[in-house]
Amino acid sequence: MTDRSVAVAVAQFAPAASVAANLDVIRELVERAAKRSARVVLFPEYSSYFVDPFDDTLTANAEDVDGPFVTELTRIAAAFRVVIVAGLLEKASDAERVRNTVVAVNGDGVIALYRKLHLYDAFGQRESDWVEPGLIATPQTFDVDGLRFGLMTCYDLRFPEVARTIVDEGADVVLVAAEWVRGPLKEHHWRTLLEARAIENTVFVAASDHPPPLGVGHSLIIDPQGVAIASVGTATDVAVAHLEIEAVQRVRRVNPALELRRFRVVPS
């Protein structure tokens, strides 16, 4: 920790099929993080509502971005003077599907949002049967105390160009909301990909997951050289790290990989 740092928390919990119950847990974990000076608190994918396996209750529990779930997130953010980043089950243009959205809110309301681009049609899953993919757009970012934050969701982590587009918008920190499903080598993939996104982009990466038995847990924060500086394990809990504002530029002076690259990311 230095005088020029921003405390960021990853909050790990298992969202349930109850918006009210999830908000109770979110408030408790935000309070825990705020007591440890957190200014930004990151929650997992599907924080508003989750059921396994997916069923028709998804659409019944989907909300607009200005709906009750985000309204209550805003109240919690105001009460503890933090920015909350959390997964929202959002209503889609297709009445039979939902959007997998991540919202960032402060005490005044939504300051950024991200709709999952790459759906989890892998490892025997078919997220696209239930979820409408987000449109390709300029990534939304937000600033807190001298650091710029960008958003992405779970399976997007396997596509390095997503993080690169966020960094091209000036992000110093990439926040990953996830439900990283357990399976053979999945814990290894989770950690390796998070470290790679940090190293290749010379940024901080913070990631929040569901704990076992469905998720791998191990929510963590990684510095611009790929070193984990805080982690949770498999419990419902928060981990807090103080992100040094000068760290990104210091690493980039030694490793100017972004300046030396010869390719740009363009939509396909």
One Martini backbone bead per residue (centre of mass of N, CA, C, O) as a GRO file, in nm:
protein
  268
    1MET     BB    1   0.097   0.036   0.022
    2THR     BB    2   0.012   0.368  -0.072
    3ASP     BB    3  -0.080   0.696  -0.110
    4ARG     BB    4  -0.117   0.583  -0.425
    5SER     BB    5  -0.416   0.417  -0.388
    6VAL     BB    6  -0.656   0.147  -0.462
    7ALA     BB    7  -0.914  -0.019  -0.315
    8VAL     BB    8  -0.982  -0.363  -0.402
    9ALA     BB    9  -1.258  -0.594  -0.432
   10VAL     BB   10  -1.330  -0.938  -0.400
   11ALA     BB   11  -1.654  -1.103  -0.424
   12GLN     BB   12  -1.753  -1.419  -0.294
   13PHE     BB   13  -2.041  -1.598  -0.429
   14ALA     BB   14  -2.362  -1.779  -0.436
   15PRO     BB   15  -2.598  -1.736  -0.631
   16ALA     BB   16  -2.944  -1.730  -0.627
   17ALA     BB   17  -3.305  -1.784  -0.667
   18SER     BB   18  -3.275  -1.472  -0.525
   19VAL     BB   19  -3.267  -1.143  -0.512
   20ALA     BB   20  -3.289  -1.080  -0.211
   21ALA     BB   21  -3.067  -1.271  -0.109
   22ASN     BB   22  -2.837  -1.148  -0.277
   23LEU     BB   23  -2.852  -0.861  -0.154
   24ASP     BB   24  -2.776  -0.943   0.132
   25VAL     BB   25  -2.492  -1.043   0.062
   26ILE     BB   26  -2.386  -0.792  -0.074
   27ARG     BB   27  -2.407  -0.605   0.166
   28GLU     BB   28  -2.221  -0.764   0.356
   29LEU     BB   29  -1.965  -0.757   0.167
   30VAL     BB   30  -1.942  -0.453   0.139
   31GLU     BB   31  -1.901  -0.394   0.437
   32ARG     BB   32  -1.645  -0.561   0.464
   33ALA     BB   33  -1.482  -0.404   0.249
   34ALA     BB   34  -1.514  -0.111   0.364
   35LYS     BB   35  -1.360  -0.173   0.634
   36ARG     BB   36  -1.099  -0.215   0.418
   37SER     BB   37  -1.120   0.047   0.209
   38ALA     BB   38  -1.295   0.000  -0.022
   39ARG     BB   39  -1.390   0.139  -0.354
   40VAL     BB   40  -1.409  -0.145  -0.500
   41VAL     BB   41  -1.668  -0.400  -0.580
   42LEU     BB   42  -1.651  -0.736  -0.690
   43PHE     BB   43  -1.875  -0.944  -0.858
   44PRO     BB   44  -2.036  -1.184  -1.001
   45GLU     BB   45  -2.189  -1.350  -1.211
   46TYR     BB   46  -2.521  -1.358  -1.162
   47SER     BB   47  -2.600  -1.189  -0.891
   48SER     BB   48  -2.918  -1.157  -0.911
   49TYR     BB   49  -2.945  -1.449  -1.071
   50PHE     BB   50  -2.946  -1.818  -1.008
   51VAL     BB   51  -2.958  -2.129  -1.204
   52ASP     BB   52  -2.916  -2.496  -1.171
   53PRO     BB   53  -3.026  -2.526  -1.432
   54PHE     BB   54  -3.142  -2.368  -1.672
   55ASP     BB   55  -3.451  -2.172  -1.702
   56ASP     BB   56  -3.752  -1.991  -1.721
   57THR     BB   57  -3.670  -1.801  -1.473
   58LEU     BB   58  -3.490  -1.602  -1.611
   59THR     BB   59  -3.701  -1.419  -1.753
   60ALA     BB   60  -3.871  -1.366  -1.490
   61ASN     BB   61  -3.588  -1.224  -1.348
   62ALA     BB   62  -3.556  -1.009  -1.539
   63GLU     BB   63  -3.409  -0.680  -1.588
   64ASP     BB   64  -3.360  -0.368  -1.592
   65VAL     BB   65  -3.115  -0.141  -1.539
   66ASP     BB   66  -3.352   0.035  -1.369
   67GLY     BB   67  -3.417  -0.167  -1.162
   68PRO     BB   68  -3.430  -0.304  -0.849
   69PHE     BB   69  -3.141  -0.411  -0.828
   70VAL     BB   70  -2.986  -0.150  -0.908
   71THR     BB   71  -3.120   0.033  -0.703
   72GLU     BB   72  -2.999  -0.120  -0.458
   73LEU     BB   73  -2.704  -0.095  -0.532
   74THR     BB   74  -2.703   0.213  -0.510
   75ARG     BB   75  -2.766   0.226  -0.210
   76ILE     BB   76  -2.520   0.068  -0.115
   77ALA     BB   77  -2.306   0.250  -0.242
   78ALA     BB   78  -2.389   0.502  -0.081
   79ALA     BB   79  -2.357   0.390   0.212
   80PHE     BB   80  -2.030   0.300   0.140
   81ARG     BB   81  -1.874   0.457  -0.079
   82VAL     BB   82  -1.895   0.284  -0.356
   83VAL     BB   83  -1.817   0.059  -0.612
   84ILE     BB   84  -2.034  -0.158  -0.789
   85VAL     BB   85  -1.977  -0.486  -0.933
   86ALA     BB   86  -2.233  -0.670  -1.125
   87GLY     BB   87  -2.441  -0.921  -1.208
   88LEU     BB   88  -2.704  -0.908  -1.462
   89LEU     BB   89  -3.034  -0.996  -1.532
   90GLU     BB   90  -3.134  -0.901  -1.845
   91LYS     BB   91  -3.334  -0.782  -2.056
   92ALA     BB   92  -3.432  -0.865  -2.382
   93SER     BB   93  -3.530  -0.854  -2.714
   94ASP     BB   94  -3.566  -1.150  -2.650
   95ALA     BB   95  -3.820  -1.309  -2.478
   96GLU     BB   96  -3.648  -1.602  -2.448
   97ARG     BB   97  -3.419  -1.415  -2.337
   98VAL     BB   98  -3.114  -1.287  -2.208
   99ARG     BB   99  -2.885  -1.080  -2.040
  100ASN     BB  100  -2.534  -1.068  -1.974
  101THR     BB  101  -2.468  -0.838  -1.720
  102VAL     BB  102  -2.254  -0.563  -1.626
  103VAL     BB  103  -2.248  -0.345  -1.345
  104ALA     BB  104  -2.169  -0.004  -1.257
  105VAL     BB  105  -2.204   0.149  -0.929
  106ASN     BB  106  -2.301   0.427  -0.759
  107GLY     BB  107  -2.477   0.661  -0.571
  108ASP     BB  108  -2.604   0.765  -0.871
  109GLY     BB  109  -2.545   0.499  -1.044
  110VAL     BB  110  -2.477   0.421  -1.355
  111ILE     BB  111  -2.130   0.409  -1.511
  112ALA     BB  112  -2.135   0.105  -1.628
  113LEU     BB  113  -2.145  -0.144  -1.902
  114TYR     BB  114  -2.171  -0.510  -1.979
  115ARG     BB  115  -2.210  -0.736  -2.253
  116LYS     BB  116  -2.174  -1.041  -2.329
  117LEU     BB  117  -2.007  -1.172  -2.609
  118HIS     BB  118  -1.911  -1.463  -2.514
  119LEU     BB  119  -2.059  -1.759  -2.516
  120TYR     BB  120  -2.106  -2.072  -2.334
  121ASP     BB  121  -2.025  -2.294  -2.598
  122ALA     BB  122  -1.887  -2.515  -2.384
  123PHE     BB  123  -1.824  -2.791  -2.214
  124GLY     BB  124  -2.143  -2.877  -2.272
  125GLN     BB  125  -2.255  -2.592  -2.319
  126ARG     BB  126  -2.560  -2.347  -2.375
  127GLU     BB  127  -2.599  -2.022  -2.337
  128SER     BB  128  -2.745  -1.932  -2.611
  129ASP     BB  129  -3.029  -2.053  -2.536
  130TRP     BB  130  -3.062  -1.799  -2.302
  131VAL     BB  131  -2.858  -1.588  -2.440
  132GLU     BB  132  -2.782  -1.266  -2.545
  133PRO     BB  133  -2.561  -1.112  -2.716
  134GLY     BB  134  -2.354  -0.870  -2.733
  135LEU     BB  135  -2.257  -0.581  -2.866
  136ILE     BB  136  -2.031  -0.427  -3.048
  137ALA     BB  137  -1.834  -0.193  -2.856
  138THR     BB  138  -1.728   0.052  -2.684
  139PRO     BB  139  -1.580   0.047  -2.403
  140GLN     BB  140  -1.666   0.086  -2.076
  141THR     BB  141  -1.564   0.326  -1.830
  142PHE     BB  142  -1.406   0.401  -1.504
  143ASP     BB  143  -1.326   0.629  -1.236
  144VAL     BB  144  -1.089   0.592  -0.947
  145ASP     BB  145  -0.855   0.771  -0.802
  146GLY     BB  146  -0.671   0.734  -1.092
  147LEU     BB  147  -0.833   0.486  -1.201
  148ARG     BB  148  -0.908   0.265  -1.471
  149PHE     BB  149  -1.207   0.081  -1.557
  150GLY     BB  150  -1.295  -0.246  -1.681
  151LEU     BB  151  -1.517  -0.486  -1.852
  152MET     BB  152  -1.592  -0.843  -1.800
  153THR     BB  153  -1.693  -1.195  -1.898
  154CYS     BB  154  -1.563  -1.483  -1.840
  155TYR     BB  155  -1.535  -1.625  -2.145
  156ASP     BB  156  -1.384  -1.369  -2.251
  157LEU     BB  157  -1.101  -1.454  -2.137
  158ARG     BB  158  -1.038  -1.646  -2.402
  159PHE     BB  159  -1.027  -1.347  -2.545
  160PRO     BB  160  -0.774  -1.125  -2.577
  161GLU     BB  161  -0.917  -0.888  -2.737
  162VAL     BB  162  -1.098  -0.783  -2.513
  163ALA     BB  163  -0.883  -0.667  -2.325
  164ARG     BB  164  -0.745  -0.488  -2.539
  165THR     BB  165  -0.986  -0.294  -2.585
  166ILE     BB  166  -0.992  -0.190  -2.294
  167VAL     BB  167  -0.700  -0.081  -2.290
  168ASP     BB  168  -0.745   0.115  -2.536
  169GLU     BB  169  -0.938   0.287  -2.321
  170GLY     BB  170  -0.732   0.313  -2.053
  171ALA     BB  171  -0.708   0.075  -1.876
  172ASP     BB  172  -0.574  -0.045  -1.554
  173VAL     BB  173  -0.839  -0.223  -1.499
  174VAL     BB  174  -0.966  -0.557  -1.502
  175LEU     BB  175  -1.300  -0.675  -1.470
  176VAL     BB  176  -1.407  -1.011  -1.368
  177ALA     BB  177  -1.709  -1.165  -1.417
  178ALA     BB  178  -1.796  -1.497  -1.280
  179GLU     BB  179  -1.879  -1.857  -1.386
  180TRP     BB  180  -1.645  -2.089  -1.333
  181VAL     BB  181  -1.664  -2.392  -1.430
  182ARG     BB  182  -1.615  -2.688  -1.329
  183GLY     BB  183  -1.322  -2.898  -1.412
  184PRO     BB  184  -1.090  -3.011  -1.599
  185LEU     BB  185  -0.843  -2.767  -1.548
  186LYS     BB  186  -1.002  -2.501  -1.472
  187GLU     BB  187  -0.823  -2.372  -1.258
  188HIS     BB  188  -0.583  -2.340  -1.448
  189HIS     BB  189  -0.717  -2.162  -1.659
  190TRP     BB  190  -0.801  -1.929  -1.480
  191ARG     BB  191  -0.520  -1.840  -1.380
  192THR     BB  192  -0.368  -1.822  -1.652
  193LEU     BB  193  -0.552  -1.613  -1.798
  194LEU     BB  194  -0.533  -1.386  -1.594
  195GLU     BB  195  -0.227  -1.354  -1.608
  196ALA     BB  196  -0.208  -1.301  -1.912
  197ARG     BB  197  -0.379  -1.041  -1.925
  198ALA     BB  198  -0.186  -0.882  -1.745
  199ILE     BB  199   0.087  -0.915  -1.892
  200GLU     BB  200   0.010  -0.832  -2.197
  201ASN     BB  201  -0.124  -0.540  -2.072
  202THR     BB  202  -0.014  -0.409  -1.816
  203VAL     BB  203  -0.234  -0.492  -1.581
  204PHE     BB  204  -0.484  -0.512  -1.381
  205VAL     BB  205  -0.657  -0.805  -1.234
  206ALA     BB  206  -1.000  -0.874  -1.150
  207ALA     BB  207  -1.169  -1.168  -0.998
  208SER     BB  208  -1.507  -1.310  -0.981
  209ASP     BB  209  -1.651  -1.599  -0.827
  210HIS     BB  210  -1.787  -1.889  -0.781
  211PRO     BB  211  -1.813  -2.126  -0.568
  212PRO     BB  212  -1.822  -2.413  -0.464
  213PRO     BB  213  -1.943  -2.655  -0.680
  214LEU     BB  214  -1.961  -2.481  -0.953
  215GLY     BB  215  -1.721  -2.324  -0.900
  216VAL     BB  216  -1.375  -2.249  -0.835
  217GLY     BB  217  -1.315  -1.981  -0.737
  218HIS     BB  218  -1.044  -1.794  -0.672
  219SER     BB  219  -1.054  -1.509  -0.616
  220LEU     BB  220  -0.864  -1.228  -0.769
  221ILE     BB  221  -0.553  -1.030  -0.769
  222ILE     BB  222  -0.353  -0.880  -1.031
  223ASP     BB  223  -0.068  -0.770  -1.147
  224PRO     BB  224   0.122  -0.637  -1.422
  225GLN     BB  225   0.316  -0.917  -1.373
  226GLY     BB  226   0.124  -1.168  -1.264
  227VAL     BB  227   0.073  -1.117  -0.953
  228ALA     BB  228  -0.068  -1.229  -0.676
  229ILE     BB  229  -0.220  -1.006  -0.408
  230ALA     BB  230  -0.514  -1.151  -0.389
  231SER     BB  231  -0.734  -1.393  -0.215
  232VAL     BB  232  -0.986  -1.638  -0.121
  233GLY     BB  233  -1.075  -1.922  -0.250
  234THR     BB  234  -1.384  -2.112  -0.137
  235ALA     BB  235  -1.527  -1.889  -0.001
  236THR     BB  236  -1.731  -1.659   0.152
  237ASP     BB  237  -1.573  -1.356   0.045
  238VAL     BB  238  -1.305  -1.117   0.082
  239ALA     BB  239  -1.061  -0.936  -0.117
  240VAL     BB  240  -0.787  -0.702  -0.063
  241ALA     BB  241  -0.632  -0.445  -0.269
  242HIS     BB  242  -0.365  -0.215  -0.328
  243LEU     BB  243  -0.354  -0.008  -0.605
  244GLU     BB  244  -0.098   0.122  -0.765
  245ILE     BB  245  -0.092   0.383  -0.974
  246GLU     BB  246   0.219   0.359  -1.087
  247ALA     BB  247   0.256   0.059  -1.182
  248VAL     BB  248   0.187   0.058  -1.481
  249GLN     BB  249   0.404   0.262  -1.581
  250ARG     BB  250   0.647   0.114  -1.465
  251VAL     BB  251   0.615  -0.146  -1.634
  252ARG     BB  252   0.610   0.001  -1.919
  253ARG     BB  253   0.903   0.100  -1.913
  254VAL     BB  254   1.020  -0.196  -1.923
  255ASN     BB  255   0.738  -0.306  -2.086
  256PRO     BB  256   0.647  -0.187  -2.413
  257ALA     BB  257   0.429  -0.377  -2.563
  258LEU     BB  258   0.206  -0.184  -2.668
  259GLU     BB  259   0.403  -0.011  -2.848
  260LEU     BB  260   0.533  -0.272  -3.015
  261ARG     BB  261   0.301  -0.346  -3.159
  262ARG     BB  262   0.159  -0.466  -3.501
  263PHE     BB  263  -0.142  -0.494  -3.393
  264ARG     BB  264  -0.494  -0.476  -3.424
  265VAL     BB  265  -0.823  -0.448  -3.311
  266VAL     BB  266  -1.097  -0.593  -3.495
  267PRO     BB  267  -1.388  -0.658  -3.605
  268SER     BB  268  -1.562  -0.956  -3.746
   0.00000   0.00000   0.00000
